[in-house]
């Protein structure tokens, strides 16, 4: 069995969050537990090794985790690049500002692919987020040079005015233009539940009540919120099922040979096309 190293990325200025509520967004709390504490707790069900809190300023310190200080970074690609000396047989990179569901954490930790991104290519019915998100990235030792090479490409583009995000890394590894929103399902697994990140005060205030109820079992038993969550999940499954059969039956293309192409300015109209 491969030895896995876990990294929780907490670097970055968090400009959109802007120190709202006087805290870093990783310290947003639901049910008396911060996002960072929740991620560490969920990981604890799968491993005894301490995850590394990756940060350039040493702002974060939590029980059940260790600090990993890196040089100042301007983007997530640089953050990953600066952890190269710590990579192990299998590496899982999580994000400190994400609320992970139990299901999503199990999906990520138990994944068997040698290189994979976990996220959603479209809007979220649960959190009402308008855009796709990547929540985790994993790769094994055999892909070190490949990941390092494409991180370098993404960082180079970021220094020329690009974004340097995980989406750009996914596109680069898929052999696509960094500006074309393409989901290559050969190295992408869908996470379609309440898992989501919090980048801005607006996102937090819009979803605060939802996640407070979600993390309060007593409240869920006495409300219709649990039903709402089930409807959301079934809607996601129905959407995937209908999209699959449209692609497989009407278009006549094999399900395994495909990518999801989402127009960069039109996220709500994800379409399936065969992979090149």
Beta strands, then each sheet from edge to edge (+ up, - down):
strand 1: 4-9
strand 2: 29-30
strand 3: 33-34
strand 4: 51-55
strand 5: 65-69
strand 6: 90-95
strand 7: 98-99
strand 8: 115-120
strand 9: 133-140
strand 10: 182-184
strand 11: 188-190
strand 12: 196-197
strand 13: 259-261
strand 14: 271-273
sheet 1: 5+ 4+ 1+ 6+ 9- 8+ 11+
sheet 2: 2+ 3-
sheet 3: 7+ 12-
sheet 4: 10+ 13- 14+
end
